[in-house]
């Protein structure tokens, strides 16, 4: 029998480095996508005998509702970070990975110090278009997709991040 108390729902907070992103819309989505290569041998024809992990893609998608400069500085990592502005426009070749920061997803129903259900990713960098509508039909919400990069200083099995306190 299953345990109904283990079913979880509800929003989470999102912190990028030391910046609390604030209110979001439509939740936050974590996406894990393994790249798999099938191992084939003549004896079994086209039936795979093993699945070989060739890479892992982790993204986090968030629709940011708070219209503050700190959030734009997160969403557009190639921007020039001024005190009261964000410059836009870089020459080709700028390495976005140099702007990668830790990202933490924390369920709102958990106390601040309870990290048992946190999802932590060591190096995340936004890598998506940023579209903002200025109109009468809705709020100025903008979506940001973070790509998580491996941290070579972490052990195998936790190169990208972890879920839980350990």
LUMMIPA-707772 format. One record per atom (N, C-alpha, C, CB): atom name; x, y, z. Coordinates in steps of 0.001 Angstrom, whole numbers. Glycine has a CB too. Layout:
<'CA'; <X; Y; Z>>
...
***
This chain:
<'N'; <840; -1190; 0>>
<'CA'; <0; 0; 0>>
<'C'; <877; 1243; 0>>
<'CB'; <-951; 4; 1217>>
<'N'; <385; 2241; -653>>
<'CA'; <1087; 3515; -678>>
<'C'; <823; 4329; 571>>
<'CB'; <688; 4305; -1897>>
<'N'; <1530; 5413; 718>>
<'CA'; <1396; 6305; 1870>>
<'C'; <933; 7667; 1368>>
<'CB'; <2745; 6424; 2660>>
<'N'; <-343; 7977; 1574>>
<'CA'; <-907; 9232; 1080>>
<'C'; <-242; 10466; 1693>>
<'CB'; <-2390; 9267; 1359>>
<'N'; <356; 10316; 2873>>
<'CA'; <1025; 11462; 3498>>
<'C'; <2303; 11844; 2759>>
<'CB'; <1346; 11152; 4957>>
<'N'; <2775; 10996; 1849>>
<'CA'; <3989; 11277; 1088>>
<'C'; <3717; 12069; -190>>
<'CB'; <4683; 9984; 742>>
<'N'; <2456; 12310; -505>>
<'CA'; <2113; 13100; -1688>>
<'C'; <2305; 14568; -1352>>
<'CB'; <649; 12820; -2160>>
<'N'; <3080; 15259; -2167>>
<'CA'; <3418; 16658; -1901>>
<'C'; <2804; 17585; -2949>>
<'CB'; <4940; 16840; -1866>>
<'N'; <2446; 18759; -2526>>
<'CA'; <1942; 19796; -3423>>
<'C'; <2327; 21144; -2841>>
<'CB'; <392; 19686; -3619>>
<'N'; <2206; 22154; -3649>>
<'CA'; <2440; 23498; -3155>>
<'C'; <3645; 24171; -3769>>
<'CB'; <2596; 23466; -1690>>
<'N'; <3703; 25480; -3665>>
<'CA'; <4770; 26274; -4280>>
<'C'; <6073; 26191; -3498>>
<'CB'; <4340; 27722; -4397>>
<'N'; <7118; 26719; -4126>>
<'CA'; <8420; 26787; -3468>>
<'C'; <9012; 28176; -3694>>
<'CB'; <9381; 25677; -4002>>
<'N'; <9985; 28491; -2858>>
<'CA'; <10760; 29711; -3080>>
<'C'; <11938; 29341; -3961>>
<'CB'; <11237; 30359; -1726>>
<'N'; <12514; 30352; -4589>>
<'CA'; <13689; 30119; -5428>>
<'C'; <14722; 31185; -5091>>
<'CB'; <13322; 30146; -6957>>
<'N'; <15921; 30711; -4779>>
<'CA'; <17016; 31617; -4446>>
<'C'; <18135; 31368; -5445>>
<'CB'; <17512; 31411; -2967>>
<'N'; <18601; 32445; -6066>>
<'CA'; <19706; 32389; -7013>>
<'C'; <20881; 33090; -6370>>
<'CB'; <19332; 33041; -8387>>
<'N'; <21899; 32328; -5996>>
<'CA'; <23018; 32822; -5216>>
<'C'; <22449; 33344; -3896>>
<'CB'; <23820; 33940; -5991>>
<'N'; <22528; 34614; -3625>>
<'CA'; <21973; 35160; -2381>>
<'C'; <20679; 35926; -2619>>
<'CB'; <22989; 36073; -1710>>
<'N'; <20194; 35961; -3863>>
<'CA'; <19011; 36747; -4199>>
<'C'; <17762; 35879; -4153>>
<'CB'; <19163; 37387; -5587>>
<'N'; <16821; 36255; -3306>>
<'CA'; <15513; 35610; -3274>>
<'C'; <14714; 36210; -4419>>
<'CB'; <14782; 35807; -1879>>
<'N'; <14323; 35386; -5385>>
<'CA'; <13647; 35892; -6577>>
<'C'; <12281; 36481; -6255>>
<'CB'; <13498; 34785; -7599>>
<'N'; <11613; 35971; -5239>>
<'CA'; <10320; 36529; -4840>>
<'C'; <9159; 35812; -5496>>
<'CB'; <10259; 37999; -5177>>
<'N'; <8072; 36541; -5702>>
<'CA'; <6848; 35929; -6214>>
<'C'; <7026; 35396; -7631>>
<'CB'; <5710; 36932; -6183>>
<'N'; <6395; 34253; -7865>>
<'CA'; <6405; 33618; -9172>>
<'C'; <4964; 33352; -9591>>
<'CB'; <7238; 32301; -9152>>
<'N'; <4787; 32981; -10841>>
<'CA'; <3454; 32667; -11356>>
<'C'; <3511; 31301; -12034>>
<'CB'; <2953; 33771; -12353>>
<'N'; <2506; 30481; -11817>>
<'CA'; <2372; 29155; -12426>>
<'C'; <3433; 28160; -11963>>
<'CB'; <2433; 29281; -13920>>
<'N'; <3982; 28371; -10790>>
<'CA'; <4914; 27414; -10220>>
<'C'; <6302; 27452; -10827>>
<'CB'; <4366; 26060; -10362>>
<'N'; <7154; 26597; -10324>>
<'CA'; <8534; 26454; -10786>>
<'C'; <8681; 25017; -11249>>
<'CB'; <9586; 26818; -9656>>
<'N'; <9279; 24833; -12414>>
<'CA'; <9415; 23487; -12964>>
<'C'; <10873; 23068; -13023>>
<'CB'; <8791; 23411; -14354>>
<'N'; <11158; 21910; -12440>>
<'CA'; <12469; 21280; -12512>>
<'C'; <12355; 20184; -13565>>
<'CB'; <12936; 20704; -11105>>
<'N'; <13298; 20142; -14507>>
<'CA'; <13259; 19153; -15574>>
<'C'; <14609; 18444; -15643>>
<'CB'; <12907; 19814; -16937>>
<'N'; <14570; 17118; -15504>>
<'CA'; <15765; 16280; -15625>>
<'C'; <15607; 15432; -16871>>
<'CB'; <15980; 15384; -14352>>
<'N'; <16591; 15499; -17757>>
<'CA'; <16532; 14750; -19009>>
<'C'; <17872; 14049; -19249>>
<'CB'; <16181; 15688; -20199>>
<'N'; <17895; 12726; -19045>>
<'CA'; <19139; 12004; -19303>>
<'C'; <19336; 11785; -20798>>
<'CB'; <19143; 10659; -18566>>
<'N'; <20584; 11840; -21246>>
<'CA'; <20937; 11445; -22611>>
<'C'; <21424; 10004; -22516>>
<'CB'; <22043; 12407; -23253>>
<'N'; <20778; 9132; -23273>>
<'CA'; <21050; 7706; -23185>>
<'C'; <21450; 7164; -24558>>
<'CB'; <19819; 6950; -22640>>
<'N'; <22471; 6330; -24568>>
<'CA'; <22865; 5616; -25777>>
<'C'; <22586; 4138; -25540>>
<'CB'; <24380; 5866; -26136>>
<'N'; <21950; 3510; -26529>>
<'CA'; <21689; 2079; -26425>>
<'C'; <22920; 1299; -26871>>
<'CB'; <20457; 1682; -27271>>
<'N'; <23277; 284; -26081>>
<'CA'; <24374; -600; -26474>>
<'C'; <23759; -1808; -27176>>
<'CB'; <25245; -1038; -25229>>
<'N'; <24236; -2055; -28390>>
<'CA'; <23734; -3167; -29203>>
<'C'; <24866; -4146; -29477>>
<'CB'; <23123; -2653; -30535>>
<'N'; <24528; -5440; -29522>>
<'CA'; <25494; -6465; -29921>>
<'C'; <24825; -7348; -30962>>
<'CB'; <25987; -7312; -28687>>
<'N'; <25618; -7915; -31858>>
<'CA'; <25078; -8727; -32952>>
<'C'; <24197; -9872; -32455>>
<'CB'; <26213; -9287; -33788>>
<'N'; <24592; -10482; -31352>>
<'CA'; <23860; -11650; -30844>>
<'C'; <22382; -11361; -30602>>
<'CB'; <24494; -12134; -29556>>
<'N'; <22048; -10102; -30192>>
<'CA'; <20661; -9769; -29880>>
<'C'; <20037; -8813; -30893>>
<'CB'; <20580; -9165; -28503>>
<'N'; <20718; -8582; -31995>>
<'CA'; <20146; -7758; -33056>>
<'C'; <19909; -6325; -32610>>
<'CB'; <18849; -8360; -33536>>
<'N'; <18674; -5864; -32789>>
<'CA'; <18349; -4478; -32453>>
<'C'; <17795; -4326; -31035>>
<'CB'; <17348; -3933; -33448>>
<'N'; <17879; -5402; -30254>>
<'CA'; <17455; -5331; -28851>>
<'C'; <18617; -4794; -28020>>
<'CB'; <16991; -6735; -28323>>
<'N'; <18381; -3710; -27312>>
<'CA'; <19437; -3115; -26489>>
<'C'; <19791; -4056; -25341>>
<'CB'; <18996; -1731; -25940>>
<'N'; <21091; -4202; -25078>>
<'CA'; <21553; -5023; -23962>>
<'C'; <21984; -4172; -22772>>
<'CB'; <22704; -5910; -24407>>
<'N'; <22127; -2880; -22994>>
<'CA'; <22495; -1957; -21925>>
<'C'; <22132; -546; -22353>>
<'CB'; <24010; -2062; -21584>>
<'N'; <21913; 301; -21374>>
<'CA'; <21674; 1722; -21620>>
<'C'; <22825; 2487; -20992>>
<'CB'; <20287; 2193; -21041>>
<'N'; <23519; 3278; -21793>>
<'CA'; <24715; 3981; -21346>>
<'C'; <24379; 5475; -21212>>
<'CB'; <25911; 3752; -22342>>
<'N'; <24569; 5999; -20025>>
<'CA'; <24354; 7423; -19786>>
<'C'; <25463; 8212; -20471>>
<'CB'; <24310; 7736; -18260>>
<'N'; <25089; 9137; -21360>>
<'CA'; <26090; 9951; -22053>>
<'C'; <26053; 11413; -21617>>
<'CB'; <25882; 9862; -23553>>
<'N'; <25077; 11778; -20832>>
<'CA'; <24979; 13145; -20341>>
<'C'; <23666; 13348; -19607>>
<'CB'; <25107; 14144; -21492>>
<'N'; <23572; 14459; -18901>>
<'CA'; <22360; 14796; -18167>>
<'C'; <22074; 16280; -18359>>
<'CB'; <22498; 14443; -16655>>
<'N'; <20839; 16583; -18702>>
<'CA'; <20421; 17970; -18868>>
<'C'; <19419; 18312; -17777>>
<'CB'; <19812; 18212; -20279>>
<'N'; <19730; 19348; -17020>>
<'CA'; <18849; 19797; -15953>>
<'C'; <18509; 21254; -16219>>
<'CB'; <19509; 19612; -14543>>
<'N'; <17207; 21548; -16237>>
<'CA'; <16757; 22936; -16385>>
<'C'; <15730; 23243; -15306>>
<'CB'; <16158; 23187; -17802>>
<'N'; <15628; 24505; -14981>>
<'CA'; <14636; 25007; -14039>>
<'C'; <13951; 26179; -14718>>
<'CB'; <15284; 25426; -12659>>
<'N'; <12630; 26105; -14802>>
<'CA'; <11854; 27157; -15454>>
<'C'; <11021; 27882; -14413>>
<'CB'; <10950; 26577; -16571>>
<'N'; <11086; 29200; -14447>>
<'CA'; <10334; 30014; -13493>>
<'C'; <9762; 31227; -14213>>
<'CB'; <11233; 30455; -12302>>
<'N'; <8530; 31553; -13888>>
<'CA'; <7908; 32777; -14385>>
<'C'; <7948; 33788; -13245>>
<'CB'; <6428; 32525; -14888>>
<'N'; <8790; 34795; -13414>>
<'CA'; <9053; 35777; -12356>>
<'C'; <7993; 36876; -12395>>
<'CB'; <10476; 36389; -12508>>
<'N'; <7404; 37140; -11229>>
<'CA'; <6337; 38133; -11147>>
<'C'; <6814; 39477; -10592>>
<'CB'; <5215; 37602; -10289>>
<'N'; <7912; 39477; -9861>>
<'CA'; <8373; 40720; -9238>>
<'C'; <9254; 41510; -10192>>
<'CB'; <9136; 40422; -7941>>
<'N'; <8826; 42705; -10486>>
<'CA'; <9442; 43615; -11440>>
<'C'; <10497; 44447; -10723>>
<'CB'; <8377; 44527; -12109>>
<'N'; <11682; 43844; -10482>>
<'CA'; <12768; 44538; -9789>>
<'C'; <14065; 44330; -10573>>
<'CB'; <12916; 44026; -8316>>
<'N'; <14954; 45281; -10481>>
<'CA'; <16200; 45248; -11230>>
<'C'; <17019; 43994; -10918>>
<'CB'; <17018; 46491; -10931>>
<'N'; <17029; 43561; -9666>>
<'CA'; <17801; 42369; -9293>>
<'C'; <17353; 41155; -10097>>
<'CB'; <17660; 42084; -7790>>
<'N'; <16053; 41039; -10379>>
<'CA'; <15561; 39904; -11159>>
<'C'; <15953; 40009; -12627>>
<'CB'; <14051; 39800; -11037>>
<'N'; <16010; 41211; -13171>>
<'CA'; <16476; 41375; -14552>>
<'C'; <17960; 41040; -14670>>
<'CB'; <16220; 42812; -15041>>
<'N'; <18731; 41370; -13640>>
<'CA'; <20160; 41043; -13642>>
<'C'; <20366; 39529; -13622>>
<'CB'; <20866; 41693; -12432>>
<'N'; <19429; 38794; -13024>>
<'CA'; <19473; 37333; -13046>>
<'C'; <19069; 36825; -14420>>
<'CB'; <18553; 36736; -11958>>
<'N'; <17979; 37346; -14956>>
<'CA'; <17404; 36846; -16207>>
<'C'; <18292; 37084; -17415>>
<'CB'; <16072; 37485; -16444>>
<'N'; <19089; 38140; -17382>>
<'CA'; <19947; 38498; -18517>>
<'C'; <21394; 38498; -18023>>
<'CB'; <19548; 39905; -19128>>
<'N'; <22001; 37307; -17898>>
<'CA'; <23324; 37212; -17277>>
<'C'; <24446; 37872; -18063>>
<'CB'; <23663; 35789; -17070>>
<'N'; <24271; 38070; -19363>>
<'CA'; <25317; 38712; -20152>>
<'C'; <25298; 40227; -19994>>
<'CB'; <25167; 38345; -21616>>
<'N'; <24290; 40743; -19314>>
<'CA'; <24181; 42192; -19142>>
<'C'; <25279; 42756; -18264>>
<'CB'; <22841; 42545; -18556>>
<'N'; <25602; 44012; -18502>>
<'CA'; <26583; 44724; -17688>>
<'C'; <25882; 45169; -16408>>
<'CB'; <27199; 45952; -18463>>
<'N'; <26368; 44704; -15275>>
<'CA'; <25711; 44930; -13986>>
<'C'; <26129; 46281; -13405>>
<'CB'; <26051; 43792; -12995>>
<'N'; <25284; 47289; -13622>>
<'CA'; <25517; 48604; -13030>>
<'C'; <24786; 48720; -11703>>
<'CB'; <25067; 49720; -13988>>
<'N'; <25089; 49740; -10930>>
<'CA'; <24445; 49925; -9634>>
<'C'; <22938; 50111; -9766>>
<'CB'; <25049; 51118; -8920>>
<'N'; <22517; 50939; -10716>>
<'CA'; <21091; 51230; -10867>>
<'C'; <20575; 50888; -12261>>
<'CB'; <20827; 52695; -10570>>
<'N'; <21308; 50052; -12991>>
<'CA'; <20876; 49697; -14348>>
<'C'; <21448; 48331; -14721>>
<'CB'; <21325; 50779; -15379>>
<'N'; <20933; 47793; -15820>>
<'CA'; <21465; 46584; -16437>>
<'C'; <21728; 46919; -17890>>
<'CB'; <20480; 45360; -16291>>
<'N'; <22988; 46897; -18274>>
<'CA'; <23338; 47132; -19673>>
<'C'; <23078; 45881; -20492>>
<'CB'; <24809; 47564; -19806>>
<'N'; <22676; 46061; -21744>>
<'CA'; <22387; 44931; -22622>>
<'C'; <23184; 45089; -23904>>
<'CB'; <20867; 44828; -22926>>
<'N'; <23874; 44027; -24312>>
<'CA'; <24628; 44010; -25562>>
<'C'; <26074; 43657; -25336>>
<'CB'; <24534; 45344; -26253>>
<'N'; <26453; 42425; -25669>>
<'CA'; <27826; 41951; -25541>>
<'C'; <28344; 41492; -26904>>
<'CB'; <27915; 40800; -24507>>
<'N'; <29634; 41519; -27056>>
<'CA'; <30263; 40964; -28248>>
<'C'; <30178; 39443; -28181>>
<'CB'; <31745; 41437; -28376>>
<'N'; <30148; 38761; -29320>>
<'CA'; <30114; 37294; -29330>>
<'C'; <31316; 36703; -28601>>
<'CB'; <30072; 36773; -30769>>
<'N'; <31094; 35561; -27963>>
<'CA'; <32161; 34858; -27272>>
<'C'; <32113; 34977; -25759>>
<'CB'; <33460; 35354; -27753>>
<'N'; <31205; 35803; -25234>>
<'CA'; <31084; 35941; -23786>>
<'C'; <30666; 34598; -23192>>
<'CB'; <30059; 37056; -23413>>
<'N'; <31360; 34138; -22168>>
<'CA'; <31080; 32840; -21560>>
<'C'; <30040; 32984; -20449>>
<'CB'; <32374; 32213; -21005>>
<'N'; <28821; 32520; -20727>>
<'CA'; <27742; 32627; -19747>>
<'C'; <28010; 31809; -18499>>
<'CB'; <26439; 32193; -20363>>
<'N'; <28765; 30716; -18634>>
<'CA'; <29088; 29901; -17471>>
<'C'; <29821; 30676; -16389>>
<'CB'; <29914; 28726; -17889>>
<'N'; <30487; 31747; -16777>>
<'CA'; <31182; 32581; -15798>>
<'C'; <30200; 33293; -14868>>
<'CB'; <32061; 33608; -16510>>
<'N'; <28939; 33339; -15247>>
<'CA'; <27902; 33986; -14434>>
<'C'; <27063; 32975; -13648>>
<'CB'; <26992; 34823; -15324>>
<'N'; <27395; 31676; -13757>>
<'CA'; <26611; 30637; -13090>>
<'C'; <26683; 30790; -11575>>
<'CB'; <27103; 29244; -13506>>
<'N'; <25556; 30568; -10932>>
<'CA'; <25436; 30668; -9476>>
<'C'; <24628; 29485; -8962>>
<'CB'; <24770; 32013; -9057>>
<'N'; <24716; 29253; -7668>>
<'CA'; <23912; 28202; -7042>>
<'C'; <22445; 28613; -7026>>
<'CB'; <24408; 27910; -5604>>
<'N'; <21575; 27635; -7251>>
<'CA'; <20139; 27883; -7197>>
<'C'; <19532; 26877; -6225>>
<'CB'; <19480; 27772; -8622>>
<'N'; <18622; 27352; -5358>>
<'CA'; <17976; 26496; -4362>>
<'C'; <16470; 26656; -4470>>
<'CB'; <18463; 26839; -2927>>
<'N'; <15779; 25511; -4593>>
<'CA'; <14322; 25476; -4556>>
<'C'; <13927; 24944; -3184>>
<'CB'; <13726; 24587; -5721>>
<'N'; <13102; 25707; -2459>>
<'CA'; <12722; 25346; -1082>>
<'C'; <11203; 25375; -949>>
<'CB'; <13379; 26315; -47>>
<'N'; <10569; 24222; -626>>
<'CA'; <9111; 24199; -464>>
<'C'; <8660; 25201; 604>>
<'CB'; <8636; 22781; -92>>
<'N'; <7658; 26004; 286>>
<'CA'; <7213; 27052; 1206>>
<'C'; <6606; 26501; 2497>>
<'CB'; <6204; 27936; 517>>
<'N'; <6086; 25275; 2456>>
<'CA'; <5484; 24733; 3676>>
<'C'; <6531; 24274; 4687>>
<'CB'; <4568; 23573; 3331>>
<'N'; <7788; 24213; 4291>>
<'CA'; <8870; 23804; 5184>>
<'C'; <9465; 25028; 5872>>
<'CB'; <9965; 23034; 4406>>
<'N'; <9909; 24851; 7111>>
<'CA'; <10558; 25935; 7844>>
<'C'; <11855; 26308; 7138>>
<'CB'; <10830; 25530; 9321>>
<'N'; <12322; 27516; 7380>>
<'CA'; <13512; 28033; 6697>>
<'C'; <14726; 27126; 6871>>
<'CB'; <13840; 29421; 7211>>
<'N'; <14929; 26540; 8027>>
<'CA'; <16101; 25699; 8264>>
<'C'; <15928; 24246; 7855>>
<'CB'; <16460; 25752; 9698>>
<'N'; <14724; 23854; 7462>>
<'CA'; <14444; 22467; 7084>>
<'C'; <14761; 22287; 5604>>
<'CB'; <12956; 22087; 7384>>
<'N'; <15895; 21677; 5315>>
<'CA'; <16335; 21498; 3929>>
<'C'; <16076; 20085; 3406>>
<'CB'; <17812; 21818; 3814>>
<'N'; <15264; 19307; 4103>>
<'CA'; <15060; 17898; 3745>>
<'C'; <14446; 17714; 2366>>
<'CB'; <14181; 17233; 4769>>
<'N'; <13744; 18709; 1848>>
<'CA'; <13126; 18596; 525>>
<'C'; <13639; 19652; -447>>
<'CB'; <11620; 18707; 646>>
<'N'; <14716; 20340; -95>>
<'CA'; <15296; 21337; -989>>
<'C'; <15929; 20662; -2208>>
<'CB'; <16343; 22186; -242>>
<'N'; <15904; 21363; -3313>>
<'CA'; <16651; 20963; -4505>>
<'C'; <17714; 22034; -4710>>
<'CB'; <15708; 20805; -5785>>
<'N'; <18974; 21627; -4697>>
<'CA'; <20099; 22556; -4798>>
<'C'; <20936; 22188; -6018>>
<'CB'; <20967; 22531; -3501>>
<'N'; <21232; 23184; -6839>>
<'CA'; <22051; 22989; -8029>>
<'C'; <23211; 23973; -7944>>
<'CB'; <21217; 23192; -9353>>
<'N'; <24418; 23457; -8091>>
<'CA'; <25630; 24232; -7807>>
<'C'; <25865; 25377; -8786>>
<'CB'; <26824; 23322; -7818>>
<'N'; <25661; 25130; -10072>>
<'CA'; <25976; 26142; -11088>>
<'C'; <24829; 26221; -12088>>
<'CB'; <27318; 25811; -11816>>
<'N'; <24011; 27237; -11958>>
<'CA'; <22892; 27437; -12878>>
<'C'; <23052; 28800; -13540>>
<'CB'; <21516; 27331; -12136>>
<'N'; <22701; 28839; -14824>>
<'CA'; <22800; 30103; -15558>>
<'C'; <21596; 30215; -16490>>
<'CB'; <24145; 30192; -16363>>
<'N'; <20934; 31362; -16510>>
<'CA'; <19823; 31538; -17446>>
<'C'; <20321; 31461; -18885>>
<'CB'; <19114; 32884; -17199>>
<'N'; <19558; 30769; -19733>>
<'CA'; <19975; 30649; -21138>>
<'C'; <18772; 30660; -22065>>
<'CB'; <20790; 29365; -21355>>
<'N'; <17773; 31453; -21720>>
<'CA'; <16558; 31475; -22525>>
<'C'; <16224; 32900; -22952>>
<'CB'; <15385; 30862; -21747>>
<'N'; <15389; 33011; -23972>>
<'CA'; <14900; 34345; -24327>>
<'C'; <14098; 34936; -23163>>
<'CB'; <14029; 34285; -25614>>
<'N'; <14095; 36246; -23053>>
<'CA'; <13285; 36927; -22046>>
<'C'; <12274; 37789; -22798>>
<'CB'; <14177; 37796; -21063>>
<'N'; <11005; 37451; -22659>>
<'CA'; <9937; 38200; -23323>>
<'C'; <9056; 38846; -22265>>
<'CB'; <9094; 37277; -24256>>
<'N'; <8853; 40141; -22405>>
<'CA'; <8032; 40894; -21458>>
<'C'; <6963; 41643; -22227>>
<'CB'; <8895; 41875; -20614>>
<'N'; <5715; 41441; -21834>>
<'CA'; <4623; 42154; -22494>>
<'C'; <4239; 43400; -21720>>
<'CB'; <3409; 41245; -22654>>
<'N'; <4237; 44515; -22402>>
<'CA'; <3713; 45757; -21838>>
<'C'; <2335; 45941; -22454>>
<'CB'; <4666; 47005; -22124>>
<'N'; <1317; 45580; -21688>>
<'CA'; <-32; 45657; -22231>>
<'C'; <-1054; 45761; -21107>>
<'CB'; <-330; 44438; -23110>>
<'N'; <-2324; 45832; -21473>>
<'CA'; <-3407; 45915; -20491>>
<'C'; <-3975; 44552; -20146>>
<'CB'; <-4512; 46806; -21008>>
<'N'; <-3491; 43502; -20810>>
<'CA'; <-4081; 42178; -20665>>
<'C'; <-3530; 41372; -19496>>
<'CB'; <-3881; 41412; -21916>>
<'N'; <-2421; 41778; -18919>>
<'CA'; <-1851; 41000; -17827>>
<'C'; <-687; 41707; -17178>>
<'CB'; <-1412; 39651; -18320>>
<'N'; <-155; 41050; -16164>>
<'CA'; <989; 41597; -15441>>
<'C'; <2271; 41393; -16250>>
<'CB'; <1116; 40939; -14047>>
<'N'; <3292; 42136; -15923>>
<'CA'; <4585; 42021; -16606>>
<'C'; <5378; 40855; -16010>>
<'CB'; <5395; 43350; -16492>>
<'N'; <4983; 39682; -16402>>
<'CA'; <5629; 38448; -15962>>
<'C'; <6663; 38065; -17012>>
<'CB'; <4584; 37293; -15744>>
<'N'; <7814; 37580; -16592>>
<'CA'; <8792; 37108; -17579>>
<'C'; <9341; 35757; -17149>>
<'CB'; <9946; 38130; -17752>>
<'N'; <9475; 34881; -18145>>
<'CA'; <9935; 33515; -17898>>
<'C'; <11441; 33426; -18074>>
<'CB'; <9229; 32523; -18839>>
<'N'; <12060; 32672; -17174>>
<'CA'; <13493; 32444; -17239>>
<'C'; <13737; 30941; -17129>>
<'CB'; <14247; 33227; -16111>>
<'N'; <14565; 30420; -18024>>
<'CA'; <14965; 29017; -17968>>
<'C'; <16444; 28973; -17589>>
<'CB'; <14701; 28285; -19340>>
<'N'; <16728; 28299; -16480>>
<'CA'; <18098; 28127; -16009>>
<'C'; <18623; 26785; -16497>>
<'CB'; <18175; 28221; -14460>>
<'N'; <19817; 26776; -17034>>
<'CA'; <20502; 25545; -17413>>
<'C'; <21511; 25258; -16311>>
<'CB'; <21200; 25663; -18832>>
<'N'; <21497; 24043; -15792>>
<'CA'; <22417; 23671; -14723>>
<'C'; <23659; 23028; -15316>>
<'CB'; <21739; 22716; -13720>>
<'N'; <24808; 23500; -14881>>
<'CA'; <26101; 23034; -15379>>
<'C'; <26787; 22181; -14314>>
<'CB'; <27001; 24233; -15780>>
<'N'; <27652; 21266; -14705>>
<'CA'; <28363; 20467; -13705>>
<'C'; <29432; 21286; -12994>>
<'CB'; <28998; 19242; -14359>>
<'N'; <29669; 20935; -11739>>
<'CA'; <30751; 21531; -10961>>
<'C'; <31808; 20445; -10759>>
<'CB'; <30231; 22106; -9575>>
<'N'; <32935; 20533; -11459>>
<'CA'; <33961; 19489; -11369>>
<'C'; <34509; 19277; -9962>>
<'CB'; <35092; 19824; -12284>>
<'N'; <34299; 20231; -9065>>
<'CA'; <34787; 20093; -7693>>
<'C'; <33898; 19174; -6855>>
<'CB'; <34876; 21461; -7035>>
<'N'; <32710; 18854; -7350>>
<'CA'; <31780; 17994; -6608>>
<'C'; <32032; 16533; -6972>>
<'CB'; <30301; 18383; -6908>>
<'N'; <31613; 15604; -6094>>
<'CA'; <31835; 14179; -6379>>
<'C'; <30908; 13656; -7470>>
<'CB'; <31644; 13358; -5112>>
<'N'; <31360; 12570; -8137>>
<'CA'; <30530; 11910; -9149>>
<'C'; <29206; 11506; -8506>>
<'CB'; <31260; 10661; -9758>>
<'N'; <28126; 11762; -9181>>
<'CA'; <26799; 11498; -8638>>
<'C'; <26152; 12755; -8086>>
<'CB'; <26878; 10445; -7557>>
<'N'; <26959; 13786; -7804>>
<'CA'; <26436; 15072; -7363>>
<'C'; <27093; 16210; -8133>>
<'CB'; <26653; 15254; -5857>>
<'N'; <27514; 15955; -9379>>
<'CA'; <28196; 16977; -10163>>
<'C'; <27301; 18182; -10465>>
<'CB'; <28698; 16377; -11458>>
<'N'; <25994; 17941; -10629>>
<'CA'; <25067; 19026; -10997>>
<'C'; <24323; 19557; -9777>>
<'CB'; <24059; 18536; -12048>>
<'N'; <23939; 18686; -8870>>
<'CA'; <23192; 19137; -7698>>
<'C'; <22703; 17988; -6865>>
<'CB'; <22028; 19985; -8112>>
<'N'; <21724; 18276; -5997>>
<'CA'; <21170; 17263; -5111>>
<'C'; <19756; 17654; -4699>>
<'CB'; <22065; 17072; -3870>>
<'N'; <18980; 16657; -4331>>
<'CA'; <17650; 16875; -3759>>
<'C'; <17682; 16282; -2359>>
<'CB'; <16503; 16224; -4646>>
<'N'; <17344; 17080; -1366>>
<'CA'; <17384; 16641; 24>>
<'C'; <18529; 17274; 776>>
<'CB'; <17493; 15139; 99>>
<'N'; <18594; 16992; 2080>>
<'CA'; <19552; 17655; 2965>>
<'C'; <20948; 17065; 2898>>
<'CB'; <19063; 17592; 4374>>
<'N'; <21083; 15791; 2574>>
<'CA'; <22405; 15146; 2622>>
<'C'; <23287; 15540; 1460>>
<'CB'; <22253; 13647; 2642>>
***
